[in-house]
Each structure stands twice: as structure tokens, then as C-alpha cells.
């Protein structure tokens, strides 16, 4: 099994559950366990919600999924203004008003990266081993 999926989504709140539904169907069809699927879908929702909330002035963002027998790799890319990656909210307390999404993605994934996207915007990627 080797699945590649690319979604180009509008930067609005309705795109988050849409992306979840599409990926949920794909993961279920591929036989991914419910627990693993739930972790992937939670991380995806947080990553998409960040793009929707913070990617001004971009009006779209992309989700790229690569799935095989070993892992699911997801990249969420936007072309917004980006942010100071040296001051990411990772250092914020877990109960802070903002920044919990990155903690959640890191906690449920097996690998996490957040960096500037060239020429603008942000690239958030995570990997989850398939169970």
C-alpha cells in the first residue's frame, strides 16, 4: 500500500472537518487501527486549525498525506506571513490560552517539525507510525 493525497483547502473553519473526514475514510480503508487513526486525525485537526487561524493573508492552505504500511506522514503548508520560529509557543505552559495545538501534535505523533516555508508561510509536518 502506498497512498499519496494532496488537498488544497480554503482557509476557513469548514475546511478542518472536511480534511478530517477525507483522511478518516482513507485511513479506515487502509486498515489503520482506531487508536492510531484517532491520533492522526487529532493532530491533523490541530494543524489545520492553526493554518486557518494564523495564515493571514493567505486564502488557502495545503495538506499533503503520504501513507504506507509503516507510517503516515502529513504536511500542512500555508503561504501566510509566517511567524518568528525562534519564539514558537512550544515553551508556553500547557494550559495557556494559545499554543496547545502544537503540544497536542507533538504528544500524539512520532515526529514533529515546524519551520518557515519558502518563500513565505509555514510548514508543519508530523509522522505517525502505523499500528
Secondary structure by P-SEA (a helix, b strand, c coil): cbbbbbbbccccaaaaaaaaaaaaaaaaaacccaaaaaaaaaaaaaaaaaaacccccccbbbbbbbbcccbbbbbbbbccccccccccccccccccccaaaaaaaaaaccbbbbbbcccbbbbbbbccccc
